Amino acid sequence: MAGKSRRPRTATPSALGEALLVAPSSTTDEPAAALAATPLLDRPSRGVFVLLGSLGVAAIVLFFFTPRFVLFGGLDLRDAWSNPEVNRAIDTFKQIEDPFKPTTNATNRVITWRVLFPLVAHYLHFPRLLYLALPPLGCLLVLALALDVLLRRTGDRLLALAGGTLAGSTSWFFVSTGWLTYFDSWYVLGLCVVTFVRSRIALVLVCAATPWIDERFILALPLCLLVRGMLFDQLVPRPSKRWLIDVALVLGVTGIYVAIRLAALATGNDPTSGAHLEEAVDHPRSLLRMLEGLWHGLRLLWIGVVLFVWLECSRRHPLATAVLIVTLLVTVLVNLLIANDLSRSTSALVPAGLAGVMLAARQYSVPRFAHAIVALAIVDLLLPARHVITVFTVPIRYLYTEIDNYLSPPMVLRSDFYIQRGGMFAQQNQLERAIHDYTTALQLDPRQATAYNNRGVVHARRGEWPEAEADYRAAMDIDPHMGDAYLNRAQLRIERRDTTGAIEDLDKALEVTPPQWPSRQAAAQLRAKLSSP
């Protein structure tokens, strides 16, 4: 306009773009320069960041807290079934075969009502490996949801990664990746959806499905609904209509599950509810062990829980503060008292811990708080961790330690252990147990010629000649220089009046074995005896 001085034109992004369009000879590479100036974490799109971030967090946590994966090999070995890594999987696979048959194993009676995934696996004929992959898949979904919610609430990707690492370095993740067919990850996923996802469709679906995955979901719902209302400011100054409708929906949907369980209990068809009380009586909890379980359940994510309570209490009515604290304490105590695995009992507080990180980030400077959360995540990864059960604890080690354990497995996963014990049973004339141990040795190492040969001897003593001959043949195929297998088959052929075959085996034994073979003299004498008129 006339009468106004014009400001010099600055090189805004649009102006710079126009300048480049009219100056094609310029050598400036603006996209490359802009990419170089963009922080690495800001380059991927939101979806790609959440996907790669959840995978990265899972990999980092698994490096520092690696499952005892060598024990997964005991899934088909009865002697290894006492380990928590495989104990529940044994009964779970029976449940998949018949989802409505009660589980008689006292340790795993609790899965009787956790039928959602067994039903799906039963009717869709899931292969075993796919079913075993469901808990780790749930871990990735929880981490992805945590990263997405943290990013939306704080806008800081570094803080989101650090907060996700804090959430992942807790008991639910350790159990879901280390104990086969434990679905703690899906239970926590349900709690996080209730706490952080506004969609009522998601709320209804989760409340309908999750109790059939883990009934502890019902016990944690009051706290999660309270955190949801506070996080979305639906309880200021009084409960909003939206929050009350959400609560009514949750009560209506979960009420169906509660009614079914109560009816089953009233009619004597619910053995698991009483089992919880029996376990509590049989395994009393000391205060020290409960405190240990509380710490190892959440570890440094406890700081997020404390921050949430502190920040909410500082801005709310004393009555609301009291309700929050009482609900949190009741949730913790009830979960501690109904289960033997104490560290798992604190998983109900994971959403509150994440909510505390979000609130603190909004309360304080996000970049400064992000650095604090990163420091906490690093410390959390370096602190020792363990599974805490009322009667024992199981330490969780680094990846390097578990690789060493894999290279030098425990006795129950070593074929030589079963070969030696099978020999002991054979000497004690416990032939059935001897055959079982030799068969187990071959499960662990199908190239064990000694196991085949020794099992053949036991079969021969039981009069099972075809089985004995098949085992001797297998031993020879693996180790053509095993003279004992030829000698044993020669003796078997003598019993079957096959003198020609026996002489052939003895000749072969004397041919393929070294001069120092301990049974050389016995084989030569037997050969001479068979050849004499």
Buried (B, 14 or more C-beta within 10 A) or exposed (E): EEEEEEEEEEEEEEEEEEEEEEEEEEEEEEEEEEEEEEEEEEEBEEEEBBBEBBEBBBEBBBEBBBBBBBBBBBBEBEBBBEBBBBBBBBBBBBBBEEBEEBBEEEBBBBBBBBBBBBBBBBEEEBEEEEBBEBBBEBBBBBBBBBBBBBBEBBEBBBBBBBBBBBBBBBBBBBBBBBBBBBBBBBBBBBBBBBBBBEEEEEBBBBBBBBBBBBBBBBBBBBBBBBBBBBBBEBBBEEEBEEBEEBBEBBEEBBEEBEEBBEEBBEEEEBBBBEBBEEBBEEEEBEEEBBEBBBBBBBBBBBBBBBBBBEBBBEEBEEEBBEBBEEBBEEBBEBBBBBBBBBBBBBBBBBBBBBBBBBBBBEBBEBEEBBBBBBEBBEEBBEEEBBBBBBEEBBEBBEBEEBBEBBEEBBEBBBBBBBBEBBBEBBEEEBBEBBBBBBEBBBBBBEEBBBBBBBBBBBBBEBEBBEBBBBBBBBBBEBBEBBBBBBBBBBBBBBEEEBEEBBBBBBBBBBEBBEEEBEBBEEBEEBBEEBEEE
